């Protein structure tokens, strides 16, 4: 995949789109385009107020490509794309994410738990506030550019009722990628056409992942899986909510990334593929395969007829793709 050269202006993306934990199988529905919001600022990270009330913003399509990171060393060229759950387009879904150009670059996704809607709580509020605080705390001295510390402080600052899964990745300019994950958002790292690293979902049981919560019964930063990977130039980082990985196989991720010319196109193509699979009742998705492996299947008489549980999983789909580049190559 060829790298993308963005403008020298530093861009901060904070996009509040969401969907999550809606466990319906393959219900066809129309979907209209959704726009991202790009924040342009002289500072590396926006304040909480600028996230919700930006003074300068540019509305673009649902894809964005931007070179994040500064100074000598490596950085990430980032593309994003998101598609809300068909039933939640009006409200923008319940996922949230941000991209920061601090150091080598920071990317993060939070996936709001939709079950809170049954208690008349907007599931998007928790994930949005969590990512807003994380964005504003990236340069905090106590965070010390550590993803688990960032989760700790952002979670402590979040006052909304609800819960969310989340994954945070922070790239040092020396190529060290530090990650912390709570729940079933995920990361894949691609090198020379092969996946060389994958996160594993954390869950209590099938369809019930670990999650940061406003309630004491939830998980905390102490439950996060912490990982470190040394990256090379031209490596590709694929991050997404479970709406991506429940509907798209790793082999498909490899094929899509390899077929695209840049990170923005790759993010859009992966999100569209996940969305297509999610609506296909005959597609034997990663989600349906896992469900069968956990004992969820069609009745015995359908099995006798050779039938099995299939279908994608309707969900919010958030995709962030970052390609590792030399920060000097953009000068």
MOGIHU-V733795 format. One record per pair of residues at least 24 apart in sequence whose ideal C-beta (glycine too) atoms are under 10 Angstrom apart, sorted by the first residue. I is the first residue (numbers start at 1). J is the second residue. Records with the same first field share a line. If there is no record, write none. Layout:
BEGIN
I=J + J
END
This chain:
BEGIN
1=77 + 79 + 190 + 234 + 236 + 256 + 257 + 258 + 259 + 260 + 261 + 262 + 263 + 265 + 266 + 321 + 323
2=234 + 260 + 261 + 262 + 263 + 265 + 323
3=65 + 67 + 77 + 233 + 234 + 261 + 262 + 263 + 323 + 324 + 325 + 326 + 329 + 330
4=65 + 66 + 67 + 77 + 78 + 79 + 261 + 262 + 263 + 264 + 265 + 323 + 325 + 330
5=65 + 67 + 77 + 262 + 325 + 329 + 330
6=64 + 65 + 66 + 67 + 68 + 77 + 78 + 263 + 264 + 330
7=40 + 66 + 67 + 330
8=67 + 330 + 331
9=40 + 41 + 42 + 66 + 67
10=40 + 41 + 42 + 43 + 44 + 45 + 66 + 67 + 68 + 69 + 70 + 100 + 101 + 102
11=38 + 39 + 40 + 41 + 58 + 64 + 65 + 66 + 67 + 68 + 78 + 99 + 100 + 101
12=38 + 39 + 40 + 41 + 43 + 44 + 45 + 46 + 50 + 51 + 54 + 66 + 68 + 98 + 99 + 100 + 101 + 102 + 135 + 138
13=37 + 38 + 39 + 40 + 46 + 60 + 64 + 66 + 68 + 78 + 80 + 97 + 98 + 99 + 100 + 101 + 107 + 135 + 320
14=38 + 39 + 45 + 46 + 48 + 50 + 51 + 52 + 54 + 96 + 97 + 98 + 99 + 100 + 128 + 131 + 132 + 134 + 135 + 136
15=39 + 51 + 62 + 64 + 80 + 82 + 92 + 95 + 96 + 97 + 98 + 99 + 128 + 131 + 318 + 320
16=51 + 52 + 82 + 92 + 93 + 94 + 95 + 96 + 97 + 98 + 110 + 112 + 124 + 125 + 127 + 128 + 129 + 131 + 132
17=62 + 80 + 81 + 82 + 83 + 84 + 85 + 88 + 89 + 91 + 92 + 93 + 94 + 95 + 96 + 97 + 124 + 127 + 128 + 241 + 316 + 317 + 318
18=82 + 84 + 85 + 88 + 91 + 92 + 93 + 94 + 95 + 96 + 97 + 110 + 111 + 112 + 114 + 122 + 123 + 124 + 125 + 126 + 127 + 128 + 131 + 164 + 241 + 243 + 315 + 316 + 318
19=82 + 83 + 84 + 85 + 86 + 87 + 88 + 89 + 91 + 92 + 93 + 94 + 95 + 111 + 112 + 114 + 123 + 124 + 127 + 241 + 242 + 243 + 314 + 315 + 316 + 317 + 318
20=85 + 88 + 93 + 94 + 95 + 110 + 111 + 112 + 113 + 114 + 115 + 116 + 123 + 124 + 127 + 163 + 164 + 165 + 183 + 184 + 185 + 209 + 211 + 241 + 242 + 243 + 315 + 316 + 318
21=94 + 111 + 112 + 113 + 114 + 115 + 116 + 117 + 123 + 163 + 164 + 165 + 184 + 207 + 208 + 209 + 211 + 242 + 315 + 316
22=85 + 86 + 87 + 88 + 93 + 94 + 113 + 114 + 115 + 117 + 123 + 243 + 313 + 314 + 315 + 316
23=114 + 115 + 206 + 207 + 246 + 287 + 291 + 313 + 314 + 315
24=85 + 86 + 87 + 278 + 311 + 312 + 313 + 314 + 315
25=278 + 281 + 285 + 287 + 288 + 291 + 309 + 310 + 311 + 312 + 313 + 314
26=247 + 277 + 278 + 279 + 280 + 281 + 282 + 283 + 285 + 287 + 288 + 310 + 311 + 312 + 313 + 314
27=85 + 86 + 87 + 278 + 279 + 281 + 311 + 312 + 314
28=86 + 278 + 279 + 280 + 281 + 314
29=85 + 86 + 87 + 89 + 278 + 279 + 314
30=86 + 89 + 279
31=83 + 84 + 85 + 86 + 89 + 275 + 279
32=84 + 86 + 89
33=61 + 62 + 83 + 89
34=61 + 62 + 81 + 82 + 83 + 84 + 89 + 92 + 93
35=59 + 60 + 61 + 62 + 82 + 92
36=60 + 61 + 62 + 63 + 64 + 80 + 81 + 82 + 97
37=64
38=64 + 66 + 80 + 99
39=98 + 135
43=139
44=68 + 70 + 100 + 101 + 102 + 103 + 106 + 138 + 139
45=98 + 100 + 101 + 102 + 106 + 134 + 135 + 136 + 137 + 138 + 139 + 140
46=98 + 100 + 132 + 135 + 136
47=132 + 135 + 136
48=129 + 132 + 133 + 135 + 136 + 157
49=132 + 136
50=132 + 135 + 136
51=98 + 128 + 129 + 131 + 132 + 133 + 135 + 136
52=128 + 129 + 132
61=264 + 268
62=264 + 267 + 268 + 271 + 272
63=262 + 263 + 264 + 265 + 266 + 267 + 268 + 269 + 271 + 319
64=99 + 263 + 264 + 267 + 268 + 320
65=262 + 263 + 264 + 265 + 266 + 267 + 268 + 321 + 323
66=99 + 101 + 105 + 263 + 264 + 322
67=101 + 105 + 263 + 322 + 323 + 325 + 327 + 329 + 330
68=99 + 100 + 101 + 102 + 103 + 104 + 105 + 106 + 107 + 171 + 322 + 327
69=100 + 101 + 102 + 103 + 104 + 105 + 106 + 171 + 172 + 173 + 322 + 324 + 325 + 327 + 330
70=101 + 102 + 103 + 104 + 105 + 173 + 327 + 330
71=103 + 104 + 173 + 327 + 328
72=173 + 174 + 326 + 327 + 328 + 331
73=103 + 104 + 171 + 172 + 173 + 174 + 175 + 326 + 327 + 328
74=104 + 105 + 171 + 172 + 173 + 174 + 175 + 176 + 177 + 231 + 232 + 233 + 235 + 324 + 325 + 326 + 327 + 328 + 329
75=101 + 103 + 104 + 105 + 171 + 173 + 322 + 323 + 324 + 325 + 326 + 327 + 328 + 329 + 330
76=101 + 104 + 105 + 106 + 107 + 169 + 171 + 177 + 231 + 235 + 236 + 237 + 263 + 320 + 321 + 322 + 323 + 324 + 325 + 327
77=105 + 236 + 262 + 263 + 264 + 321 + 322 + 323 + 324 + 325 + 329 + 330
78=105 + 106 + 107 + 237 + 239 + 263 + 264 + 267 + 320 + 321 + 322 + 323
79=260 + 262 + 263 + 264 + 265 + 266 + 267 + 268 + 270 + 319 + 320 + 321 + 322 + 323
80=107 + 109 + 239 + 263 + 264 + 267 + 268 + 271 + 318 + 319 + 320 + 321 + 322
81=240 + 244 + 263 + 264 + 265 + 266 + 267 + 268 + 269 + 270 + 271 + 272 + 274 + 275 + 317 + 318 + 319 + 320 + 321
82=109 + 240 + 241 + 243 + 244 + 267 + 268 + 271 + 316 + 317 + 318 + 319 + 320
83=243 + 244 + 268 + 271 + 272 + 274 + 275 + 278 + 315 + 316 + 317 + 318 + 319
84=243 + 275 + 315 + 316 + 317 + 318
85=114 + 243 + 275 + 278 + 314 + 315 + 316 + 317
86=275 + 278 + 279 + 314 + 315
87=114 + 314
88=114 + 117 + 123 + 124 + 314 + 315 + 316
91=122 + 123 + 124
92=124 + 128 + 316
93=123 + 124 + 127 + 241 + 243 + 315 + 316 + 317 + 318
94=122 + 123 + 124 + 125 + 126 + 127 + 128 + 162 + 164 + 241 + 315 + 316
95=123 + 124 + 127 + 128 + 131 + 164 + 165 + 185 + 240 + 241 + 242 + 243 + 315 + 316 + 317 + 318
96=124 + 125 + 126 + 127 + 128 + 129 + 130 + 131 + 132 + 134 + 135 + 164 + 166 + 241 + 316 + 318
97=127 + 128 + 131 + 134 + 135 + 166 + 167 + 185 + 239 + 240 + 241 + 318 + 319 + 320
98=131 + 132 + 134 + 135 + 136 + 138 + 168 + 320
99=135 + 320 + 322
100=134 + 135 + 136 + 138 + 139 + 170
101=138
102=135 + 138 + 139 + 145 + 170 + 171
103=138 + 139 + 145 + 170 + 171 + 172 + 173 + 174 + 327
104=145 + 169 + 170 + 171 + 172 + 173 + 174 + 175 + 176 + 177 + 178 + 231 + 322 + 324 + 325 + 327
105=169 + 170 + 171 + 172 + 173 + 177 + 237 + 322 + 324 + 325 + 327
106=134 + 135 + 138 + 139 + 145 + 147 + 150 + 168 + 169 + 170 + 171 + 178 + 322
107=167 + 168 + 169 + 170 + 171 + 177 + 179 + 187 + 237 + 239 + 320 + 321 + 322
108=134 + 135 + 138 + 147 + 150 + 151 + 154 + 166 + 167 + 168 + 169 + 170 + 179 + 180 + 185 + 239 + 320
109=164 + 165 + 166 + 167 + 168 + 169 + 181 + 185 + 186 + 187 + 239 + 240 + 241 + 242 + 244 + 318 + 319 + 320
110=134 + 151 + 154 + 158 + 163 + 164 + 165 + 166 + 167 + 168 + 182 + 183 + 185 + 211 + 212 + 241 + 318
111=163 + 164 + 165 + 166 + 167 + 183 + 184 + 185 + 209 + 211 + 240 + 241 + 242 + 243 + 315 + 316 + 318
112=160 + 162 + 163 + 164 + 165 + 166 + 211 + 241 + 316
113=162 + 163 + 164 + 165 + 183 + 208 + 209 + 211 + 212 + 213 + 218
114=162 + 315 + 316
115=162 + 163 + 208 + 211
116=160 + 161 + 162 + 163 + 164 + 213 + 214
117=162
119=161 + 162
121=160 + 161 + 162 + 163 + 214
122=160 + 161 + 162
123=160 + 161 + 162 + 163 + 164
124=160 + 162 + 164 + 316
125=158 + 159 + 160 + 161 + 162 + 164 + 214
126=155 + 158 + 159 + 160 + 161 + 162 + 163 + 164 + 211 + 212 + 213 + 214
127=158 + 160 + 162 + 163 + 164 + 165 + 166 + 212 + 241 + 316
128=158 + 160 + 162 + 164
129=154 + 157 + 158 + 159 + 160 + 162 + 164
130=154 + 155 + 157 + 158 + 160 + 162 + 163 + 164 + 166 + 212
131=158 + 164 + 166 + 168
132=157 + 158
133=157 + 158 + 159
134=158 + 166 + 168
138=168 + 170
143=170
145=170 + 171 + 172 + 178
146=170 + 178 + 180 + 221 + 226
147=177 + 178 + 179 + 180 + 181 + 221 + 224 + 226 + 227 + 228
148=178 + 179 + 180 + 181 + 182 + 220 + 221 + 222 + 223 + 224 + 225 + 226
149=180 + 221
150=178 + 180 + 221
151=180 + 181 + 182 + 212 + 220 + 221 + 222 + 223 + 224 + 226
152=180 + 212 + 220 + 221 + 222 + 224
153=221
154=212 + 221
155=182 + 212 + 213 + 214 + 218 + 219 + 220 + 221
156=220 + 221
158=212 + 213 + 214
159=214
160=214
161=213 + 214 + 215
162=211 + 212 + 213 + 214 + 215 + 218
163=209 + 210 + 211 + 212 + 213 + 214 + 215 + 217 + 218 + 219
164=209 + 211 + 212 + 213 + 214 + 218 + 241
165=201 + 202 + 203 + 209 + 210 + 211 + 212 + 219 + 241 + 242
166=210 + 211 + 212 + 221 + 224 + 241
167=199 + 224 + 225 + 227 + 239 + 240 + 241 + 320
168=224 + 239
169=199 + 227 + 229 + 237 + 239 + 320 + 322
171=229 + 231 + 237 + 322 + 324
172=228 + 230 + 231
173=326 + 327
174=230 + 231
175=229 + 230 + 231 + 232 + 233 + 235 + 324
176=228 + 229 + 230 + 231
177=227 + 228 + 229 + 230 + 231 + 235 + 237 + 322 + 324
178=226 + 227 + 228 + 229
179=224 + 225 + 226 + 227 + 228 + 229 + 237 + 239
180=221 + 223 + 224 + 225 + 226 + 227
181=210 + 223 + 224 + 225 + 226 + 227
182=209 + 210 + 211 + 212 + 218 + 219 + 220 + 221 + 222 + 223 + 224 + 225
183=208 + 209 + 210 + 211 + 212 + 219 + 223 + 224 + 225 + 241 + 242
184=208 + 209 + 210 + 211 + 241 + 242 + 245 + 246
185=209 + 239 + 240 + 241 + 242 + 243 + 244 + 245 + 318
186=238 + 239 + 240 + 241 + 242 + 244 + 245 + 246
187=227 + 229 + 237 + 238 + 239 + 240 + 245 + 320
188=236 + 237 + 238 + 239 + 240 + 244 + 245 + 250 + 253 + 254 + 257 + 321
189=229 + 231 + 232 + 235 + 236 + 237 + 238 + 239 + 322 + 324
190=234 + 235 + 236 + 237 + 238 + 250 + 253 + 254 + 257 + 258 + 321 + 323
191=229 + 231 + 232 + 234 + 235 + 236 + 324
192=232 + 234 + 235
193=236 + 254 + 255 + 257 + 258
194=250 + 254
195=236 + 238 + 250 + 251 + 253 + 254 + 257
196=229 + 231 + 232 + 235
197=227 + 229 + 231 + 235 + 237
198=238 + 245 + 250
199=225 + 227 + 239 + 245
200=225 + 227
201=225 + 242 + 245 + 246 + 290
205=294
206=290 + 291 + 293 + 294 + 295 + 296
207=242 + 246 + 287 + 290 + 291 + 294 + 296 + 313
209=242
231=322 + 324
232=324
233=323 + 324 + 325 + 326 + 329
234=323 + 324 + 325 + 326
235=322 + 323 + 324 + 325
236=263 + 266 + 321 + 322 + 323 + 324
237=263 + 320 + 321 + 322 + 323 + 324
238=263 + 266 + 267 + 270 + 319 + 320 + 321 + 322
239=267 + 318 + 319 + 320 + 321 + 322
240=267 + 270 + 271 + 274 + 317 + 318 + 319 + 320 + 321
241=274 + 315 + 316 + 317 + 318 + 319 + 320
242=286 + 287 + 313 + 315 + 316 + 317 + 318
243=271 + 274 + 275 + 278 + 287 + 312 + 313 + 314 + 315 + 316 + 317 + 318 + 319
244=270 + 271 + 273 + 274 + 275 + 277 + 278 + 286 + 315 + 316 + 317 + 318 + 319 + 320
245=274 + 286 + 287 + 317
246=274 + 277 + 278 + 285 + 286 + 287 + 288 + 290 + 291 + 312 + 313 + 314 + 315 + 317
247=271 + 273 + 274 + 275 + 276 + 277 + 278 + 279 + 280 + 283 + 285 + 286 + 287 + 288 + 311 + 312 + 313 + 314 + 315 + 317
248=273 + 274 + 275 + 276 + 277 + 278 + 285 + 286 + 312 + 317 + 319
249=273 + 277 + 284 + 285 + 286 + 289
250=286
252=277 + 286
253=319 + 321
256=319 + 321
257=321 + 323
260=321
262=321 + 323
263=320 + 321 + 322 + 323
264=321
265=321
266=319 + 321 + 323
267=318 + 319 + 320 + 321 + 322
268=319 + 321
269=319 + 321
270=317 + 319 + 320 + 321
271=317 + 318 + 319 + 321
272=317 + 319
273=317 + 319
274=312 + 313 + 315 + 317 + 318 + 319
275=312 + 314 + 315 + 317
276=312
277=311 + 312 + 313 + 317
278=311 + 312 + 313 + 314 + 315 + 316 + 317
279=311 + 312 + 314
280=310 + 311 + 312
281=310 + 311 + 312
282=310 + 311 + 312
283=310 + 311 + 312
284=308 + 309 + 310 + 311 + 312
285=310 + 311 + 312 + 313
286=312 + 313
287=311 + 312 + 313 + 315
288=312 + 313
END
